[in-house]
Amino acid sequence: MTSRKLRSQQLDVAIAYAANRRGDGVAYASIAGEEQPLRVPFAVDRRPALQDREVAYAALIAVAGALSARRIRSVRFAIADDRVVLDLAERRPLPAALALLYVQLKCRLNTFARAEVTTGAQLEDLAGRARAEVEFAAAA
């Protein structure tokens, strides 16, 4: 798909991600119509009590930033963590540790003409790849 087409139509992007205990993370974005996923590294302040919810936020922020930098105008993100989807849709109260990530994510999503975050199936192959990559980095 040409970059001109990517910029003018809505993209469907499924995201798989992982982060190690140090907060080094990587997200893989599977873009509809593209053969290879987009790899986007990120860093996150890990909070065990949040049960990886902070990782989902950081991954989504990073992927949204990468697509925005490519001048994508309309995107539908699919992630496996429905808690983040509900946080955005319902504007429900958040743990204080997520407040800044929530604001950063909303700001990043506002850079698109249209952005939607939906719940999608876990992309096991890409999630496994992300987990292996961050764990390898942690062991090094």
C-alpha positions in Angstrom: 0.0 0.0 0.0 1.4 3.4 -0.9 2.1 6.0 1.8 -0.4 8.3 0.1 -3.2 5.8 0.6 -2.1 5.1 4.1 -2.5 8.8 5.0 -5.9 9.3 3.4 -7.9 6.3 4.6 -8.6 4.9 8.1 -6.0 2.4 9.2 -6.8 -0.7 11.3 -3.9 -1.3 13.6 -3.7 -4.2 16.0 -1.1 -3.7 18.7 0.9 -6.4 20.7 3.4 -5.3 23.3 5.5 -6.2 26.3 7.8 -4.6 28.8 10.3 -6.0 31.3 10.6 -5.1 35.0 13.0 -2.2 34.2 10.3 -0.7 32.0 12.0 -1.3 28.6 9.2 -2.1 26.2 8.5 -2.8 22.6 5.2 -2.7 20.7 4.4 -4.3 17.4 1.7 -2.7 15.3 0.1 -4.9 12.7 -1.2 -2.5 10.1 -4.0 -3.8 7.8 -2.6 -4.2 4.3 1.1 -4.2 5.4 3.2 -7.4 5.3 5.6 -6.4 8.2 4.5 -5.1 11.6 5.8 -1.7 12.7 8.2 -2.1 15.7 8.1 0.7 18.2 10.2 0.8 21.4 9.0 2.6 24.5 9.8 3.0 28.1 7.4 2.9 31.0 7.6 3.3 34.8 6.4 -0.1 36.0 3.8 -0.3 38.7 3.0 -4.0 39.7 -0.3 -3.0 41.3 -1.6 -1.9 37.8 -1.1 -5.4 36.4 0.4 -4.3 33.1 -2.2 -1.7 32.4 0.5 1.0 32.4 2.3 -1.0 29.7 -0.8 -1.0 27.5 -1.0 2.8 27.8 2.7 3.3 27.1 2.6 1.0 24.1 -0.5 2.8 22.6 1.1 6.2 23.2 4.3 5.1 21.4 2.5 3.5 18.4 0.1 6.5 18.1 3.2 8.8 18.1 4.9 6.7 15.4 1.8 6.8 13.1 1.2 10.5 13.7 4.8 11.2 12.7 4.0 9.4 9.4 1.1 11.8 8.9 -1.6 9.2 9.3 -4.9 11.0 9.8 -7.4 8.4 10.7 -6.8 5.2 12.7 -8.5 2.5 14.6 -6.3 0.8 17.2 -7.1 -2.7 18.6 -5.5 -3.8 21.8 -6.1 -6.8 24.0 -6.5 -4.9 27.3 -10.1 -4.0 27.5 -9.5 -1.9 30.7 -7.7 0.8 28.6 -10.6 0.7 26.1 -13.1 1.2 28.9 -11.0 3.9 30.5 -11.1 5.9 27.3 -14.8 5.2 26.5 -16.3 5.7 29.9 -14.0 8.3 31.3 -14.0 6.4 34.6 -11.9 7.2 37.7 -8.3 6.0 37.3 -5.6 5.1 39.8 -3.4 8.1 40.4 -0.4 6.2 38.8 -2.3 6.2 35.5 -3.4 9.8 35.4 -0.4 11.2 33.5 -0.4 8.3 31.0 -4.1 8.8 30.4 -3.6 12.5 29.6 -0.6 11.7 27.4 -2.6 9.1 25.5 -5.6 11.4 25.0 -3.3 14.2 23.7 -1.6 11.8 21.3 -5.0 10.5 20.0 -6.1 14.1 19.5 -3.3 14.5 16.9 -5.4 12.4 14.5 -8.4 13.7 12.6 -10.1 10.5 13.8 -8.8 7.9 16.3 -10.6 5.0 17.9 -9.4 2.5 20.4 -11.1 -0.9 20.5 -10.7 -4.3 22.1 -9.1 -6.8 19.8 -7.8 -10.3 20.0 -4.3 -10.8 21.4 -1.8 -11.3 18.5 0.0 -14.2 20.1 2.8 -14.3 17.6 3.7 -10.6 17.9 3.1 -10.6 21.7 5.5 -13.5 22.1 8.0 -11.8 19.9 7.7 -8.6 22.0 8.0 -10.6 25.3 11.1 -12.5 24.0 12.7 -9.2 22.9 12.3 -7.4 26.2 13.3 -10.4 28.3 16.4 -10.8 26.2 17.2 -7.2 26.7 16.7 -7.6 30.5 19.1 -10.6 30.6 21.8 -8.7 28.7 
